[in-house]
Amino acid sequence: MYRLKTVRGRVTKRRAIIGVLSLLLVVLLVAAACGEDATPTPKISPIEEWTEENPATLAEIEAQLENHRGESFTYAGWGGGDQVAVSAAWLVPFTEKFGIEIIQDSPIQYAKFRAMAETGNITWDSGNGSGQASWDLGQTDVLEELDFSIIDRRDFQDGSTGPWFGQSITWSNVVAYSNKAVDELWGGQAPKTMADIFDVEKFPGARSFASPNWSWKTTLRFALLSEDPSLADTPGVPALAQLSPEQVDRAFEILTDFAPNVRVWWTNGAECAQLIAAGEVVICTSWNGSMFSAQQEGSDSTTCWECGHLMATNPWWIPRGMKEQDPNKFELLQLWMAWTSFPERQAEYSKYISNGTVNLEAAPLLVGPDYDETGPEIPSNPQNAQFGILGDEKWDGDNSPTIGEAWVEWQQGL
């Protein structure tokens, strides 16, 4: 009996212990389940919290870029002085700060971007092209639309934004003249208006204008400006932002009469300074950055800002297909564009070349010894901007196929 009671006692105790443990296990399972239900939804990525109305700050962009340390991407630019400035202002400092390698290439080719979008074989992750081309390529599904909660464009210059436009710069198509001609041909007088540029009696000598199919947007407007220089009295001239059919026809008439005075139709803006140096022409159109570089190297020429100039932008792009193929790199590229868009970063570029910024908040920063050389030659500098024509780059892009074709045919008929 005694032994039976003892065994039964042991069994009862064992069952009690097992029961207690089972109860504890149930309690733990219930607690865990309740805990799961009570756990807050995981915090979303900082990027998802940004909006176009309240985009990322510079500190937030830099914090997010730290997640991409050790990665890389390719950038295709214009080459020459612009690429040197882009590299010094943005590419090298970016790599040094975040440990992200940027592989550079040049010159950019729009046809290659089309091919990448069509084939999906992306070899250039980003590029820098004209505002006109940006609208043309964007509207034909070659470029990725960007997220402007990442890229803060609220203070960007009017006309410099589009769904596919990242960071951007401003530059100008300008007119330059020979200083030697001022003394030897023009009696000490220099051109002051576009009418002077087209006046071969008052300012004799050969001219050189641009010939590529895109250059109609500059030369047609300059022709109209020669007939009415007052159109350059205020920046962003509405009368020349978009051209009516009548204005296009009139510009071609002016140029047809003037064409015998154009000795060279150039294909690259750098040719202007070379032609002046060789004595082949006394006045030519060019790109302000090319003329600045040439003058820094000793070109005996002057850029005639007061004659009028056509301001333009160069946005940065991402080829279509990147967002789907490599979302991580797509994020990195937009963060990079955003980083270069802040006023402090934008101002760095104009230390190295006479191009301007699209972030209007950067303009007050373009002062001091670092800008003694470049400042007076920057298109968006107030003293130059007052003579600038800000074309409608979307309108130019939309109309380039038809007017560009007419432009090429007109030159072939000369």
Secondary structure, DSSP 8 states (H G I E B T S, - for coil): -HHHHHHHHHHHHHHHHHHHHHHHHHHHHHHHHHHHHHS------HHHH--SSS---HHHHHHHHGGGTT-EEEEE---HHHHHHHIIIIIHHHHHHH--EEEEE-S--HHHHHHHHHH-----SEEE--HHHHHHHHHTT-B----TTTS--TTB-TT---TT--SEEEEEEEEEEEHHHHHHTSTT----SHHHHT-TTTS-S-EEEE-SGGGHHHHHHHHHHHH-GGGGSSSS-HHHHS--HHHHHHHHHHHHHHGGGEEEEESSTTHHHHHHHTTS-SEEEEEHHHHHHHHHTT--EEE-GGG-EEEEEEEEE-BTTHHHH-HHHHHHHHHHHHHTTSHHHHHHHTTTSS-EESBGGGGGGS-SGGGTTTGGG-TTSHHHHTTEEE--HHHHHHHHHHHHHHHHHHHHT-
